[in-house]
Amino acid sequence: MTLSRRGLLAAGGAVGALAATATGAGTAAASGHGAGRGPGTPGVRTGFARLAADGYRTLSGEKVGVVTNPTGVTDDVRHIVDVMHADRRVDVTAVFGPEHGFRGTAQAGGSEGRYDDPATGLPVYDTYLKSGQELADVFTASRVDTVVFDIQDAGARFYTYIWTLYDCMEAAALAGKRFVVLDRPNPVTGRAALGPVLDPAFGTFVGRREIAQAHGMTVAELARLFNGEFLAARPADLDVVTMSGWRRSDFFDATGLPWVPPSPNMPTPDTALVYSGTCLFEGTNLSEGRGTTRPFELLGAEGIDHRWAAAVNALDLPGVAFREAYFAPVFSKFEGKTVGGVQLHVHDRAAFDPVRTGIALLVTAKRTWSGFAWRADDWIDKLTGSTRVRTMIDAGADTDEVVGAWAADLAAFRRVRREYLLYR
């Protein structure tokens, strides 16, 4: 991955007064779930809040289509589409729904299809699993001038909304549409990129391009990186509206913003905190906690007992402890059956490394439970971005060896990533 002057200009040239860099970096958040800025500290203003406060000037005179889902809300939890539709200063003429849909009625792997929104009467177009010219044709058919993106991310490469962003940027360029990203916080901070970098040979909708497993960026920063590094041959006509008041060390509870689950199995910011590591269990025959009230915090399978919790606790991983746990998922793997496993309890968020923790859990699960198996479709390779994690664990590698194997690739990504950061 190389950084060209043309790429940097393509990524950053459209950033105007509204996209001015926000406040500088502060100190890392303290440990514990209630840690943050302290009483009386001003909250974060999202990209949408700043756009609206400016009277939507950057969208003046244009027909606007909005790519969003239930997370596209104001501070008082009104949906931005409802707010914009009622405001004469902006002309919203279409909505584009991703996975789970615009109003969020679909489960994982589903969408709402094409319909007219009952609340606003606006046409809603389905973007899920569409890309390239097919998606460009949707934008063309909508007759919008500008496509606006506003979706809350979870901070992990395999959380598909960032690839909806990528696909929509590529399609907007093909269709000759302007593209505006309204920024929102990375809920697990923007301090660092962590984990393996995707090998492009393993590109799928859970990882299109070469970024780290926990990217440590906001969606506006990712849009700039996508434009400069991966879409440079045909970049989107990109503009971003940054937040104000957000620091890279901020966890979501420090922002003062309401949390709306970005998808049915991302119910809380605590879920997002562990997700970039424990989602790897989707690639195994263990439950990743879907069908429970603590998805991605509860992991287990039939036949697992206290030995797994003991083995992973013996590693003394920073910031986290593991409780022997038993649960019965109401859907997904082991539906209706009682399984044994662990629950993650993060006690120091600043010290916690979710990706390293996820690898440690895989290594110890395989060593302590004879029933451990990878999914037959090698889904783990798509989640980690190569065969390396799977083959190293199968060969008996320990956590340090697996994590060390991606160090050079991660260092290279971190160097490129720095050029596109908007908040210091």
BABAVEX-431973 format. One record per residue (C-alpha): z, y, x; residue in three letters. Coordinates in Angstrom, 1 decimal, decimal comma. Example, Ala and Ser with C-alpha at 12.3 -4.5 7.8 and 13.67 -1.06 7.14 Angstrom:
<nodes>
<zz->7,8; yy->-4,5; xx->12,3; rest->ALA>
<zz->7,1; yy->-1,1; xx->13,7; rest->SER>
</nodes>
This chain:
<nodes>
<zz->0,0; yy->0,0; xx->0,0; rest->MET>
<zz->-1,1; yy->3,3; xx->1,6; rest->THR>
<zz->-0,5; yy->6,9; xx->0,5; rest->LEU>
<zz->-3,5; yy->9,1; xx->0,7; rest->SER>
<zz->-3,6; yy->12,9; xx->0,4; rest->ARG>
<zz->-6,0; yy->12,5; xx->-2,6; rest->ARG>
<zz->-3,6; yy->10,1; xx->-4,2; rest->GLY>
<zz->-0,7; yy->12,4; xx->-3,8; rest->LEU>
<zz->-2,7; yy->15,4; xx->-5,2; rest->LEU>
<zz->-3,9; yy->13,3; xx->-8,2; rest->ALA>
<zz->-0,3; yy->12,2; xx->-8,9; rest->ALA>
<zz->1,3; yy->15,6; xx->-8,5; rest->GLY>
<zz->-1,3; yy->18,3; xx->-9,1; rest->GLY>
<zz->-0,7; yy->18,5; xx->-12,8; rest->ALA>
<zz->3,0; yy->19,0; xx->-12,6; rest->VAL>
<zz->3,5; yy->22,6; xx->-13,9; rest->GLY>
<zz->6,4; yy->24,8; xx->-14,8; rest->ALA>
<zz->7,9; yy->22,3; xx->-17,3; rest->LEU>
<zz->7,7; yy->19,6; xx->-14,7; rest->ALA>
<zz->9,7; yy->21,5; xx->-12,1; rest->ALA>
<zz->12,1; yy->19,3; xx->-10,1; rest->THR>
<zz->15,5; yy->19,0; xx->-11,7; rest->ALA>
<zz->18,9; yy->19,2; xx->-10,2; rest->THR>
<zz->19,6; yy->17,8; xx->-6,7; rest->GLY>
<zz->21,2; yy->14,5; xx->-6,0; rest->ALA>
<zz->25,0; yy->14,2; xx->-6,5; rest->GLY>
<zz->27,5; yy->11,7; xx->-5,3; rest->THR>
<zz->27,3; yy->8,1; xx->-6,4; rest->ALA>
<zz->29,0; yy->7,3; xx->-9,7; rest->ALA>
<zz->32,5; yy->5,9; xx->-9,3; rest->ALA>
<zz->33,3; yy->2,3; xx->-10,1; rest->SER>
<zz->34,1; yy->1,2; xx->-13,7; rest->GLY>
<zz->32,2; yy->1,5; xx->-16,9; rest->HIS>
<zz->33,6; yy->4,8; xx->-17,9; rest->GLY>
<zz->32,6; yy->6,5; xx->-14,6; rest->ALA>
<zz->30,4; yy->9,5; xx->-14,8; rest->GLY>
<zz->30,4; yy->13,3; xx->-14,2; rest->ARG>
<zz->33,7; yy->14,1; xx->-15,8; rest->GLY>
<zz->34,8; yy->16,3; xx->-18,7; rest->PRO>
<zz->32,8; yy->19,4; xx->-19,5; rest->GLY>
<zz->29,7; yy->18,5; xx->-17,3; rest->THR>
<zz->26,5; yy->19,4; xx->-19,0; rest->PRO>
<zz->24,4; yy->16,5; xx->-20,3; rest->GLY>
<zz->20,8; yy->15,6; xx->-19,5; rest->VAL>
<zz->17,9; yy->17,2; xx->-21,4; rest->ARG>
<zz->15,0; yy->14,8; xx->-21,8; rest->THR>
<zz->11,4; yy->15,6; xx->-21,3; rest->GLY>
<zz->11,0; yy->15,8; xx->-25,0; rest->PHE>
<zz->13,9; yy->18,2; xx->-25,4; rest->ALA>
<zz->12,3; yy->20,5; xx->-22,8; rest->ARG>
<zz->8,9; yy->20,2; xx->-24,4; rest->LEU>
<zz->10,3; yy->21,2; xx->-27,8; rest->ALA>
<zz->12,3; yy->24,0; xx->-26,4; rest->ALA>
<zz->9,2; yy->25,4; xx->-24,9; rest->ASP>
<zz->7,4; yy->25,4; xx->-28,3; rest->GLY>
<zz->5,1; yy->22,5; xx->-27,3; rest->TYR>
<zz->3,0; yy->25,0; xx->-25,4; rest->ARG>
<zz->1,5; yy->22,3; xx->-23,1; rest->THR>
<zz->0,1; yy->20,6; xx->-26,3; rest->LEU>
<zz->-1,1; yy->23,7; xx->-28,0; rest->SER>
<zz->-4,5; yy->23,4; xx->-29,8; rest->GLY>
<zz->-4,7; yy->19,6; xx->-29,2; rest->GLU>
<zz->-4,7; yy->16,6; xx->-31,4; rest->LYS>
<zz->-1,8; yy->14,5; xx->-30,1; rest->VAL>
<zz->-1,2; yy->10,8; xx->-30,2; rest->GLY>
<zz->2,2; yy->9,4; xx->-29,2; rest->VAL>
<zz->3,0; yy->6,1; xx->-27,5; rest->VAL>
<zz->6,6; yy->5,4; xx->-28,4; rest->THR>
<zz->9,1; yy->3,1; xx->-30,0; rest->ASN>
<zz->12,6; yy->3,4; xx->-31,5; rest->PRO>
<zz->13,9; yy->4,9; xx->-28,2; rest->THR>
<zz->11,9; yy->8,0; xx->-28,6; rest->GLY>
<zz->14,7; yy->10,0; xx->-30,1; rest->VAL>
<zz->16,3; yy->13,4; xx->-29,9; rest->THR>
<zz->20,0; yy->14,1; xx->-28,9; rest->ASP>
<zz->20,9; yy->13,8; xx->-32,6; rest->ASP>
<zz->18,9; yy->10,5; xx->-32,9; rest->VAL>
<zz->16,0; yy->11,8; xx->-35,0; rest->ARG>
<zz->12,7; yy->10,2; xx->-33,9; rest->HIS>
<zz->10,4; yy->12,5; xx->-32,0; rest->ILE>
<zz->7,4; yy->11,6; xx->-34,1; rest->VAL>
<zz->9,3; yy->12,6; xx->-37,3; rest->ASP>
<zz->10,4; yy->15,9; xx->-35,6; rest->VAL>
<zz->6,9; yy->16,7; xx->-34,3; rest->MET>
<zz->5,2; yy->15,8; xx->-37,5; rest->HIS>
<zz->7,4; yy->18,3; xx->-39,4; rest->ALA>
<zz->6,7; yy->21,1; xx->-36,8; rest->ASP>
<zz->3,6; yy->23,3; xx->-37,3; rest->ARG>
<zz->3,5; yy->24,2; xx->-33,6; rest->ARG>
<zz->2,2; yy->20,7; xx->-32,7; rest->VAL>
<zz->-0,5; yy->18,6; xx->-34,2; rest->ASP>
<zz->0,4; yy->14,9; xx->-34,1; rest->VAL>
<zz->-2,4; yy->12,8; xx->-35,6; rest->THR>
<zz->-1,7; yy->9,3; xx->-34,4; rest->ALA>
<zz->1,0; yy->6,9; xx->-33,1; rest->VAL>
<zz->0,5; yy->4,0; xx->-30,7; rest->PHE>
<zz->3,0; yy->1,1; xx->-31,0; rest->GLY>
<zz->3,8; yy->-1,2; xx->-28,0; rest->PRO>
<zz->5,5; yy->-4,6; xx->-28,0; rest->GLU>
<zz->8,2; yy->-4,8; xx->-30,8; rest->HIS>
<zz->6,3; yy->-2,0; xx->-32,5; rest->GLY>
<zz->6,6; yy->1,8; xx->-33,1; rest->PHE>
<zz->9,6; yy->1,4; xx->-35,5; rest->ARG>
<zz->10,9; yy->-1,8; xx->-33,8; rest->GLY>
<zz->10,4; yy->-4,4; xx->-36,5; rest->THR>
<zz->9,0; yy->-7,2; xx->-34,2; rest->ALA>
<zz->10,8; yy->-9,6; xx->-32,0; rest->GLN>
<zz->9,9; yy->-10,4; xx->-28,3; rest->ALA>
<zz->6,2; yy->-11,2; xx->-28,0; rest->GLY>
<zz->5,3; yy->-9,5; xx->-31,2; rest->GLY>
<zz->4,0; yy->-6,2; xx->-32,5; rest->SER>
<zz->3,5; yy->-4,4; xx->-35,8; rest->GLU>
<zz->-0,3; yy->-4,3; xx->-35,9; rest->GLY>
<zz->-2,4; yy->-1,5; xx->-37,5; rest->ARG>
<zz->-0,8; yy->0,3; xx->-40,4; rest->TYR>
<zz->0,0; yy->3,8; xx->-41,9; rest->ASP>
<zz->3,6; yy->4,8; xx->-41,2; rest->ASP>
<zz->5,4; yy->5,2; xx->-44,6; rest->PRO>
<zz->7,7; yy->8,0; xx->-43,3; rest->ALA>
<zz->4,9; yy->10,3; xx->-42,0; rest->THR>
<zz->1,6; yy->8,9; xx->-43,3; rest->GLY>
<zz->0,4; yy->8,8; xx->-39,7; rest->LEU>
<zz->-2,0; yy->6,0; xx->-38,6; rest->PRO>
<zz->-0,2; yy->3,6; xx->-36,2; rest->VAL>
<zz->-2,4; yy->1,7; xx->-33,8; rest->TYR>
<zz->-1,3; yy->-1,4; xx->-31,9; rest->ASP>
<zz->-1,5; yy->-1,3; xx->-28,1; rest->THR>
<zz->0,3; yy->-4,6; xx->-27,4; rest->TYR>
<zz->-1,6; yy->-6,9; xx->-25,0; rest->LEU>
<zz->-4,5; yy->-4,4; xx->-25,0; rest->LYS>
<zz->-5,7; yy->-2,9; xx->-21,8; rest->SER>
<zz->-8,8; yy->-1,5; xx->-20,1; rest->GLY>
<zz->-11,8; yy->-0,7; xx->-22,3; rest->GLN>
<zz->-10,3; yy->-2,4; xx->-25,3; rest->GLU>
<zz->-7,4; yy->0,0; xx->-25,3; rest->LEU>
<zz->-9,7; yy->3,0; xx->-24,4; rest->ALA>
<zz->-11,6; yy->2,2; xx->-27,5; rest->ASP>
<zz->-8,4; yy->2,5; xx->-29,5; rest->VAL>
<zz->-7,7; yy->5,9; xx->-28,1; rest->PHE>
<zz->-11,3; yy->6,9; xx->-28,8; rest->THR>
<zz->-11,1; yy->5,7; xx->-32,4; rest->ALA>
<zz->-7,9; yy->7,7; xx->-33,0; rest->SER>
<zz->-9,8; yy->10,9; xx->-32,1; rest->ARG>
<zz->-6,8; yy->12,4; xx->-30,3; rest->VAL>
<zz->-7,2; yy->14,8; xx->-27,4; rest->ASP>
<zz->-4,0; yy->14,0; xx->-25,6; rest->THR>
<zz->-1,9; yy->10,8; xx->-25,4; rest->VAL>
<zz->1,9; yy->11,5; xx->-25,0; rest->VAL>
<zz->4,2; yy->8,7; xx->-23,7; rest->PHE>
<zz->7,9; yy->8,6; xx->-24,5; rest->ASP>
<zz->9,7; yy->5,3; xx->-24,2; rest->ILE>
<zz->13,1; yy->4,5; xx->-22,6; rest->GLN>
<zz->12,8; yy->2,1; xx->-19,7; rest->ASP>
<zz->15,3; yy->-0,5; xx->-18,4; rest->ALA>
<zz->14,6; yy->-0,2; xx->-14,7; rest->GLY>
<zz->13,1; yy->-3,6; xx->-14,0; rest->ALA>
<zz->9,6; yy->-4,5; xx->-13,0; rest->ARG>
<zz->9,3; yy->-7,2; xx->-15,7; rest->PHE>
<zz->10,4; yy->-4,9; xx->-18,5; rest->TYR>
<zz->7,0; yy->-4,5; xx->-20,1; rest->THR>
<zz->7,0; yy->-0,9; xx->-21,3; rest->TYR>
<zz->6,2; yy->0,4; xx->-17,8; rest->ILE>
<zz->3,0; yy->-1,7; xx->-17,9; rest->TRP>
<zz->2,3; yy->-0,3; xx->-21,3; rest->THR>
<zz->2,5; yy->3,1; xx->-19,5; rest->LEU>
<zz->0,1; yy->1,8; xx->-16,8; rest->TYR>
<zz->-2,4; yy->0,3; xx->-19,2; rest->ASP>
<zz->-2,3; yy->3,5; xx->-21,4; rest->CYS>
<zz->-2,9; yy->5,7; xx->-18,3; rest->MET>
<zz->-5,9; yy->3,6; xx->-17,2; rest->GLU>
<zz->-7,3; yy->3,6; xx->-20,8; rest->ALA>
<zz->-6,8; yy->7,3; xx->-21,2; rest->ALA>
<zz->-8,8; yy->7,9; xx->-18,0; rest->ALA>
<zz->-11,6; yy->5,6; xx->-19,4; rest->LEU>
<zz->-11,6; yy->7,4; xx->-22,7; rest->ALA>
<zz->-11,4; yy->10,9; xx->-21,2; rest->GLY>
<zz->-8,0; yy->11,7; xx->-22,7; rest->LYS>
<zz->-5,3; yy->13,8; xx->-21,2; rest->ARG>
<zz->-2,0; yy->11,9; xx->-20,6; rest->PHE>
<zz->1,5; yy->13,5; xx->-20,8; rest->VAL>
<zz->4,7; yy->11,6; xx->-19,9; rest->VAL>
<zz->8,0; yy->12,8; xx->-21,3; rest->LEU>
<zz->10,7; yy->11,7; xx->-18,9; rest->ASP>
<zz->13,9; yy->9,8; xx->-19,7; rest->ARG>
<zz->16,6; yy->8,5; xx->-17,3; rest->PRO>
<zz->16,5; yy->5,2; xx->-15,5; rest->ASN>
<zz->19,7; yy->3,8; xx->-17,1; rest->PRO>
<zz->20,8; yy->2,0; xx->-14,0; rest->VAL>
<zz->20,3; yy->5,0; xx->-11,7; rest->THR>
<zz->17,5; yy->6,0; xx->-9,4; rest->GLY>
<zz->19,3; yy->5,4; xx->-6,2; rest->ARG>
<zz->17,3; yy->2,6; xx->-4,6; rest->ALA>
<zz->14,6; yy->0,1; xx->-5,0; rest->ALA>
<zz->15,8; yy->-3,5; xx->-4,8; rest->LEU>
<zz->14,3; yy->-7,0; xx->-4,7; rest->GLY>
<zz->10,9; yy->-8,6; xx->-3,9; rest->PRO>
<zz->7,7; yy->-6,6; xx->-4,2; rest->VAL>
<zz->5,0; yy->-8,2; xx->-6,4; rest->LEU>
<zz->2,1; yy->-9,9; xx->-4,8; rest->ASP>
<zz->-1,0; yy->-8,7; xx->-6,7; rest->PRO>
<zz->-2,3; yy->-12,2; xx->-7,0; rest->ALA>
<zz->0,6; yy->-12,8; xx->-9,5; rest->PHE>
<zz->-0,1; yy->-9,7; xx->-11,6; rest->GLY>
<zz->0,6; yy->-10,2; xx->-15,4; rest->THR>
<zz->2,0; yy->-8,1; xx->-18,2; rest->PHE>
<zz->5,5; yy->-8,7; xx->-16,6; rest->VAL>
<zz->4,3; yy->-7,1; xx->-13,4; rest->GLY>
<zz->0,8; yy->-5,6; xx->-13,0; rest->ARG>
<zz->1,1; yy->-4,0; xx->-9,6; rest->ARG>
<zz->3,0; yy->-4,0; xx->-6,3; rest->GLU>
<zz->6,4; yy->-2,5; xx->-7,1; rest->ILE>
<zz->9,9; yy->-3,7; xx->-6,4; rest->ALA>
<zz->11,8; yy->-5,9; xx->-8,9; rest->GLN>
<zz->14,3; yy->-3,1; xx->-9,5; rest->ALA>
<zz->12,1; yy->0,0; xx->-8,9; rest->HIS>
<zz->14,8; yy->2,8; xx->-9,0; rest->GLY>
<zz->12,4; yy->5,3; xx->-10,6; rest->MET>
<zz->12,0; yy->7,1; xx->-13,9; rest->THR>
<zz->8,9; yy->6,6; xx->-16,1; rest->VAL>
<zz->7,5; yy->10,0; xx->-15,0; rest->ALA>
<zz->7,9; yy->9,0; xx->-11,3; rest->GLU>
<zz->6,3; yy->5,7; xx->-12,0; rest->LEU>
<zz->3,4; yy->7,4; xx->-13,7; rest->ALA>
<zz->2,9; yy->9,6; xx->-10,6; rest->ARG>
<zz->3,0; yy->6,5; xx->-8,3; rest->LEU>
<zz->0,6; yy->4,6; xx->-10,5; rest->PHE>
<zz->-1,9; yy->7,5; xx->-10,5; rest->ASN>
<zz->-1,7; yy->8,0; xx->-6,8; rest->GLY>
<zz->-1,6; yy->4,4; xx->-5,6; rest->GLU>
<zz->-3,2; yy->2,1; xx->-8,1; rest->PHE>
<zz->-5,5; yy->4,3; xx->-10,3; rest->LEU>
<zz->-6,7; yy->6,7; xx->-7,5; rest->ALA>
<zz->-10,3; yy->5,7; xx->-8,0; rest->ALA>
<zz->-10,1; yy->6,9; xx->-11,6; rest->ARG>
<zz->-6,8; yy->8,7; xx->-12,0; rest->PRO>
<zz->-5,5; yy->9,8; xx->-15,4; rest->ALA>
<zz->-5,5; yy->13,5; xx->-16,2; rest->ASP>
<zz->-1,7; yy->13,4; xx->-15,8; rest->LEU>
<zz->1,0; yy->15,9; xx->-16,7; rest->ASP>
<zz->4,7; yy->15,1; xx->-16,8; rest->VAL>
<zz->7,6; yy->16,9; xx->-18,4; rest->VAL>
<zz->10,7; yy->16,2; xx->-16,4; rest->THR>
<zz->14,4; yy->16,1; xx->-17,5; rest->MET>
<zz->16,9; yy->18,7; xx->-16,5; rest->SER>
<zz->20,4; yy->17,8; xx->-15,4; rest->GLY>
<zz->19,7; yy->14,2; xx->-14,3; rest->TRP>
<zz->20,9; yy->13,1; xx->-10,9; rest->ARG>
<zz->19,7; yy->9,9; xx->-9,2; rest->ARG>
<zz->23,3; yy->8,6; xx->-9,1; rest->SER>
<zz->23,7; yy->8,8; xx->-12,8; rest->ASP>
<zz->24,3; yy->5,7; xx->-14,9; rest->PHE>
<zz->23,3; yy->6,1; xx->-18,5; rest->PHE>
<zz->26,7; yy->6,8; xx->-19,8; rest->ASP>
<zz->26,8; yy->9,9; xx->-17,6; rest->ALA>
<zz->23,8; yy->11,5; xx->-19,3; rest->THR>
<zz->25,4; yy->12,3; xx->-22,7; rest->GLY>
<zz->22,3; yy->10,8; xx->-24,4; rest->LEU>
<zz->22,4; yy->8,3; xx->-27,3; rest->PRO>
<zz->21,5; yy->4,7; xx->-26,3; rest->TRP>
<zz->18,9; yy->3,1; xx->-28,6; rest->VAL>
<zz->18,1; yy->-0,6; xx->-27,7; rest->PRO>
<zz->14,6; yy->-0,5; xx->-26,2; rest->PRO>
<zz->14,1; yy->-4,1; xx->-27,4; rest->SER>
<zz->16,2; yy->-6,5; xx->-29,5; rest->PRO>
<zz->17,7; yy->-8,2; xx->-26,5; rest->ASN>
<zz->18,6; yy->-5,0; xx->-24,6; rest->MET>
<zz->21,5; yy->-3,9; xx->-26,9; rest->PRO>
<zz->23,6; yy->-1,8; xx->-24,4; rest->THR>
<zz->23,3; yy->-0,1; xx->-21,0; rest->PRO>
<zz->25,5; yy->-3,0; xx->-19,7; rest->ASP>
<zz->22,6; yy->-5,3; xx->-20,4; rest->THR>
<zz->20,2; yy->-3,1; xx->-18,4; rest->ALA>
<zz->22,7; yy->-3,1; xx->-15,5; rest->LEU>
<zz->22,4; yy->-6,9; xx->-15,0; rest->VAL>
<zz->18,9; yy->-7,4; xx->-16,4; rest->TYR>
<zz->16,8; yy->-7,0; xx->-13,2; rest->SER>
<zz->18,7; yy->-10,0; xx->-11,7; rest->GLY>
<zz->19,6; yy->-12,3; xx->-14,6; rest->THR>
<zz->16,3; yy->-12,1; xx->-16,4; rest->CYS>
<zz->15,1; yy->-14,5; xx->-13,7; rest->LEU>
<zz->16,8; yy->-17,2; xx->-15,8; rest->PHE>
<zz->13,9; yy->-16,9; xx->-18,2; rest->GLU>
<zz->12,1; yy->-18,9; xx->-15,5; rest->GLY>
<zz->14,6; yy->-21,8; xx->-15,7; rest->THR>
<zz->15,8; yy->-24,3; xx->-18,3; rest->ASN>
<zz->19,1; yy->-22,4; xx->-18,6; rest->LEU>
<zz->19,8; yy->-20,0; xx->-21,4; rest->SER>
<zz->19,6; yy->-16,4; xx->-20,3; rest->GLU>
<zz->21,9; yy->-15,5; xx->-23,3; rest->GLY>
<zz->19,3; yy->-14,7; xx->-25,9; rest->ARG>
<zz->20,7; yy->-15,5; xx->-29,3; rest->GLY>
<zz->24,2; yy->-14,3; xx->-28,3; rest->THR>
<zz->25,8; yy->-10,9; xx->-28,5; rest->THR>
<zz->25,7; yy->-10,5; xx->-24,6; rest->ARG>
<zz->22,1; yy->-11,4; xx->-23,6; rest->PRO>
<zz->21,6; yy->-11,5; xx->-19,8; rest->PHE>
<zz->25,3; yy->-11,3; xx->-19,3; rest->GLU>
<zz->25,9; yy->-14,9; xx->-20,5; rest->LEU>
<zz->24,0; yy->-17,7; xx->-18,8; rest->LEU>
<zz->24,3; yy->-21,4; xx->-19,3; rest->GLY>
<zz->23,1; yy->-24,9; xx->-20,3; rest->ALA>
<zz->24,4; yy->-28,2; xx->-21,7; rest->GLU>
<zz->26,3; yy->-30,0; xx->-19,0; rest->GLY>
<zz->27,4; yy->-27,0; xx->-16,9; rest->ILE>
<zz->31,1; yy->-26,7; xx->-16,3; rest->ASP>
<zz->33,7; yy->-24,7; xx->-14,3; rest->HIS>
<zz->32,0; yy->-25,6; xx->-11,0; rest->ARG>
<zz->29,2; yy->-23,0; xx->-11,3; rest->TRP>
<zz->31,6; yy->-20,1; xx->-11,8; rest->ALA>
<zz->33,7; yy->-21,3; xx->-8,9; rest->ALA>
<zz->30,7; yy->-21,6; xx->-6,6; rest->ALA>
<zz->29,3; yy->-18,1; xx->-7,3; rest->VAL>
<zz->32,8; yy->-16,5; xx->-7,2; rest->ASN>
<zz->33,3; yy->-18,0; xx->-3,7; rest->ALA>
<zz->30,4; yy->-15,9; xx->-2,4; rest->LEU>
<zz->32,5; yy->-12,8; xx->-3,1; rest->ASP>
<zz->29,5; yy->-10,7; xx->-4,2; rest->LEU>
<zz->30,2; yy->-7,0; xx->-4,3; rest->PRO>
<zz->31,0; yy->-5,4; xx->-7,6; rest->GLY>
<zz->31,0; yy->-8,4; xx->-9,9; rest->VAL>
<zz->33,1; yy->-11,4; xx->-10,9; rest->ALA>
<zz->32,1; yy->-14,5; xx->-12,9; rest->PHE>
<zz->34,0; yy->-16,1; xx->-15,8; rest->ARG>
<zz->33,6; yy->-19,7; xx->-16,9; rest->GLU>
<zz->32,1; yy->-19,3; xx->-20,3; rest->ALA>
<zz->31,0; yy->-21,4; xx->-23,3; rest->TYR>
<zz->28,7; yy->-20,1; xx->-26,1; rest->PHE>
<zz->26,3; yy->-21,3; xx->-28,8; rest->ALA>
<zz->23,1; yy->-19,3; xx->-29,1; rest->PRO>
<zz->21,9; yy->-18,7; xx->-32,6; rest->VAL>
<zz->18,2; yy->-18,7; xx->-31,5; rest->PHE>
<zz->16,1; yy->-19,3; xx->-28,4; rest->SER>
<zz->17,2; yy->-22,0; xx->-25,8; rest->LYS>
<zz->19,9; yy->-24,4; xx->-27,0; rest->PHE>
<zz->19,9; yy->-22,9; xx->-30,5; rest->GLU>
<zz->23,0; yy->-24,0; xx->-32,3; rest->GLY>
<zz->24,4; yy->-26,0; xx->-29,4; rest->LYS>
<zz->27,5; yy->-25,2; xx->-27,3; rest->THR>
<zz->26,6; yy->-24,7; xx->-23,7; rest->VAL>
<zz->28,7; yy->-24,0; xx->-20,6; rest->GLY>
<zz->28,0; yy->-21,4; xx->-17,9; rest->GLY>
<zz->29,2; yy->-18,0; xx->-16,7; rest->VAL>
<zz->29,6; yy->-14,5; xx->-18,0; rest->GLN>
<zz->29,1; yy->-11,6; xx->-15,5; rest->LEU>
<zz->31,7; yy->-8,9; xx->-15,4; rest->HIS>
<zz->30,6; yy->-5,9; xx->-13,3; rest->VAL>
<zz->33,7; yy->-4,0; xx->-12,1; rest->HIS>
<zz->32,0; yy->-1,7; xx->-9,5; rest->ASP>
<zz->28,6; yy->-0,5; xx->-10,6; rest->ARG>
<zz->27,9; yy->1,5; xx->-7,4; rest->ALA>
<zz->28,5; yy->-1,7; xx->-5,3; rest->ALA>
<zz->26,8; yy->-4,1; xx->-7,6; rest->PHE>
<zz->23,3; yy->-5,4; xx->-6,5; rest->ASP>
<zz->21,7; yy->-7,1; xx->-9,6; rest->PRO>
<zz->18,8; yy->-8,7; xx->-7,8; rest->VAL>
<zz->20,9; yy->-10,3; xx->-5,0; rest->ARG>
<zz->23,3; yy->-11,4; xx->-7,7; rest->THR>
<zz->20,5; yy->-13,0; xx->-9,7; rest->GLY>
<zz->19,4; yy->-14,9; xx->-6,6; rest->ILE>
<zz->22,9; yy->-16,1; xx->-5,9; rest->ALA>
<zz->23,3; yy->-17,3; xx->-9,4; rest->LEU>
<zz->20,0; yy->-19,3; xx->-9,1; rest->LEU>
<zz->21,1; yy->-20,8; xx->-5,8; rest->VAL>
<zz->24,5; yy->-21,9; xx->-7,0; rest->THR>
<zz->23,2; yy->-23,1; xx->-10,4; rest->ALA>
<zz->20,8; yy->-25,5; xx->-8,6; rest->LYS>
<zz->23,5; yy->-26,7; xx->-6,2; rest->ARG>
<zz->26,2; yy->-27,3; xx->-8,8; rest->THR>
<zz->24,2; yy->-28,7; xx->-11,8; rest->TRP>
<zz->22,0; yy->-31,7; xx->-11,4; rest->SER>
<zz->20,0; yy->-30,8; xx->-14,6; rest->GLY>
<zz->18,7; yy->-27,5; xx->-13,1; rest->PHE>
<zz->14,9; yy->-27,1; xx->-13,4; rest->ALA>
<zz->12,3; yy->-24,4; xx->-13,3; rest->TRP>
<zz->10,1; yy->-23,8; xx->-16,3; rest->ARG>
<zz->7,0; yy->-26,0; xx->-16,2; rest->ALA>
<zz->4,7; yy->-23,0; xx->-16,2; rest->ASP>
<zz->6,3; yy->-21,5; xx->-13,0; rest->ASP>
<zz->7,3; yy->-18,4; xx->-15,0; rest->TRP>
<zz->9,8; yy->-17,7; xx->-12,2; rest->ILE>
<zz->6,8; yy->-16,9; xx->-9,9; rest->ASP>
<zz->5,6; yy->-14,3; xx->-12,4; rest->LYS>
<zz->9,0; yy->-12,7; xx->-12,7; rest->LEU>
<zz->9,7; yy->-12,6; xx->-8,9; rest->THR>
<zz->6,1; yy->-11,7; xx->-8,0; rest->GLY>
<zz->5,2; yy->-14,7; xx->-5,8; rest->SER>
<zz->6,1; yy->-18,4; xx->-5,1; rest->THR>
<zz->8,6; yy->-17,4; xx->-2,4; rest->ARG>
<zz->11,9; yy->-17,4; xx->-4,4; rest->VAL>
<zz->11,2; yy->-20,7; xx->-6,1; rest->ARG>
<zz->10,0; yy->-22,5; xx->-3,0; rest->THR>
<zz->12,8; yy->-21,2; xx->-0,8; rest->MET>
<zz->15,5; yy->-22,2; xx->-3,2; rest->ILE>
<zz->13,9; yy->-25,6; xx->-3,7; rest->ASP>
<zz->13,9; yy->-26,0; xx->0,1; rest->ALA>
<zz->17,7; yy->-25,3; xx->0,2; rest->GLY>
<zz->17,7; yy->-21,7; xx->1,4; rest->ALA>
<zz->20,9; yy->-19,7; xx->0,7; rest->ASP>
<zz->21,1; yy->-16,3; xx->-0,9; rest->THR>
<zz->20,9; yy->-14,3; xx->2,4; rest->ASP>
<zz->17,8; yy->-16,2; xx->3,5; rest->GLU>
<zz->16,0; yy->-15,6; xx->0,2; rest->VAL>
<zz->16,9; yy->-11,9; xx->0,1; rest->VAL>
<zz->16,0; yy->-11,4; xx->3,7; rest->GLY>
<zz->12,5; yy->-12,8; xx->3,2; rest->ALA>
<zz->11,4; yy->-9,7; xx->1,2; rest->TRP>
<zz->13,0; yy->-7,1; xx->3,5; rest->ALA>
<zz->9,7; yy->-5,9; xx->5,1; rest->ALA>
<zz->7,8; yy->-5,6; xx->1,9; rest->ASP>
<zz->10,7; yy->-3,7; xx->0,2; rest->LEU>
<zz->11,0; yy->-1,3; xx->3,1; rest->ALA>
<zz->7,2; yy->-0,5; xx->2,8; rest->ALA>
<zz->7,5; yy->0,1; xx->-0,9; rest->PHE>
<zz->10,5; yy->2,3; xx->-0,4; rest->ARG>
<zz->8,5; yy->4,5; xx->2,0; rest->ARG>
<zz->5,7; yy->5,0; xx->-0,6; rest->VAL>
<zz->8,1; yy->5,4; xx->-3,5; rest->ARG>
<zz->9,8; yy->8,4; xx->-1,8; rest->ARG>
<zz->6,6; yy->10,5; xx->-2,1; rest->GLU>
<zz->6,6; yy->10,3; xx->-5,9; rest->TYR>
<zz->10,3; yy->11,1; xx->-6,6; rest->LEU>
<zz->11,0; yy->14,1; xx->-8,8; rest->LEU>
<zz->14,8; yy->14,3; xx->-8,6; rest->TYR>
<zz->16,7; yy->14,5; xx->-5,4; rest->ARG>
</nodes>
